[in-house]
Amino acid sequence: MIPLSIKTPDQWETFTDQLKTVGLPYEDLSDKNHLLVGYYEGDKLIGTGGIEIYGDYGLIRSVSITAANRGKNLGTQITHHLINEARKKELKGLYLLTETAKDFFLKIGFELISRDEVAKPVLASSEFSHVCPVTAACMYLNLK
């Protein structure tokens, strides 16, 4: 599995098509404060992931695996790659919201937290303010 930053229009289209397929939000993604990564086997996209950066904190976004590649531990590999990228950027911690993968992220080390505990810049993100419902599990991983 080879991680590549999403840079070209073709990569962007393939990345957002994957998110549409699995029902994840993509309309608010941009290259401004995002690290978006496509994970490839040869020239075929097999997974996606991203981090929105808000000062000292990051927000995990868009972790997905194509249907044909599920059950191969790729989600764990992608998440660990994103965590390592966050550490390289010296982020203090990572937040995420999920409606479907709470147990997966708990196994990786994320903790359930209240939205009241989220750093203000992250709380003001589109993900927290209007993209994900208030019923989504709010999670945090301390990187320090």
C-alpha positions in Angstrom: 0.0 0.0 0.0 1.5 3.3 -1.1 0.3 6.6 0.4 0.1 9.6 -1.9 -1.0 13.1 -1.1 -4.0 14.1 -3.2 -2.7 16.8 -5.5 -4.1 16.4 -9.0 -7.7 16.8 -10.2 -7.8 13.2 -11.2 -6.7 12.1 -7.8 -9.2 14.5 -6.2 -12.0 13.0 -8.3 -11.1 9.4 -7.4 -10.8 10.4 -3.7 -14.2 12.1 -3.5 -15.8 9.3 -5.6 -14.6 6.8 -2.9 -16.1 8.9 -0.1 -19.4 9.2 -2.0 -19.4 5.4 -2.4 -19.1 4.8 1.3 -21.4 7.6 2.4 -18.8 9.9 4.0 -19.0 13.7 3.6 -16.7 15.3 1.1 -18.3 18.6 0.1 -16.4 20.6 2.7 -13.0 19.1 2.0 -10.3 21.3 0.4 -6.5 21.5 0.2 -6.3 24.5 2.5 -5.8 23.1 5.9 -6.1 19.4 5.0 -3.7 16.6 4.5 -5.6 14.3 2.3 -4.0 10.9 1.4 -5.0 8.3 -1.1 -3.7 4.8 -0.5 -2.9 2.9 -3.6 -2.1 -0.6 -4.8 -0.4 0.0 -8.1 -2.5 2.7 -9.7 -5.8 1.7 -8.0 -7.1 3.6 -5.0 -7.9 1.2 -2.1 -8.3 3.6 0.8 -8.5 7.2 1.9 -7.7 9.3 4.9 -7.2 12.8 6.0 -6.3 15.3 8.7 -7.7 18.8 9.0 -5.2 20.9 10.9 -6.3 23.5 13.4 -3.3 25.0 15.1 -2.0 22.4 17.6 -4.7 19.9 16.9 -5.9 17.7 14.0 -9.3 16.3 13.0 -9.2 12.8 11.4 -11.4 12.7 8.3 -12.4 10.4 5.5 -10.9 7.1 6.6 -12.4 4.6 4.2 -11.5 1.3 2.5 -12.9 0.1 -0.9 -15.3 -2.8 -0.5 -13.0 -5.3 -2.2 -10.2 -4.5 0.3 -12.0 -4.6 3.6 -10.9 -7.0 6.3 -7.2 -6.7 5.4 -6.2 -4.4 8.3 -5.9 -1.5 5.9 -8.0 0.8 8.1 -5.6 0.3 11.0 -2.6 1.0 8.7 -4.2 4.1 7.3 -5.1 5.4 10.7 -1.5 4.7 12.0 -0.1 6.5 9.0 -2.3 9.6 9.8 -1.2 9.5 13.4 2.4 9.4 12.4 1.9 12.3 10.0 0.2 14.3 12.9 3.3 13.5 15.1 5.6 14.8 12.4 3.6 18.0 12.4 4.0 18.1 16.2 0.3 18.2 16.8 -0.8 17.8 20.4 -3.8 15.5 19.6 -6.3 14.3 17.1 -10.1 14.5 17.3 -12.7 12.6 15.2 -16.4 12.1 14.9 -17.8 8.8 13.9 -21.3 7.2 13.6 -20.1 3.8 12.6 -16.5 3.1 13.7 -16.4 3.9 17.4 -15.1 0.4 18.4 -12.4 0.5 15.6 -11.0 3.8 16.9 -11.2 2.7 20.6 -8.9 -0.3 19.7 -6.4 2.1 18.2 -6.3 4.2 21.3 -8.8 7.0 20.8 -11.0 7.8 23.9 -14.6 8.9 24.0 -14.9 12.5 25.1 -17.6 15.1 25.4 -17.8 17.8 22.7 -17.3 20.3 25.6 -13.7 19.0 25.8 -12.9 19.7 22.1 -10.4 22.5 21.3 -12.3 25.6 20.2 -10.7 25.8 16.7 -11.7 22.2 16.0 -15.2 22.7 17.5 -15.7 25.5 14.9 -14.9 23.2 12.0 -17.5 22.3 9.5 -17.3 18.7 10.6 -18.3 19.7 14.2 -20.6 22.6 13.4 -22.8 21.1 10.7 -21.5 18.1 8.8 -21.8 15.4 11.4 -24.9 15.0 13.7 -24.6 15.6 17.4 -25.3 11.9 17.9 -21.8 11.0 16.4 -19.3 9.7 18.9 -16.7 12.3 19.7 -13.2 10.9 20.2 -9.7 12.1 21.0 -6.1 10.7 20.9 -3.5 12.5 22.9 -0.2 12.7 21.0 2.0 14.1 23.7 
